[in-house]
């Protein structure tokens, strides 16, 4: 995931920006980052807007198992 690839000095700043933009507490963004809970669809759009990176598009997702 994009957030895991950020340098440590940039990571905390980005988490704060995402929490403010998505209107959620910091621990929620940390949970998203750690894969502990699902990221809502509206938050995915906001994350892409804030980061400027297309993260949640089909070409970036692993294939579905059948």
Secondary structure, DSSP 4 states (H G I P E B T S, - for coil): -HHHHS-HHHHHHHHHHHHHHHT--HHHHHHHHHTSSPPPHHHHHHHHHHH-S--SSGGGSPPPP-
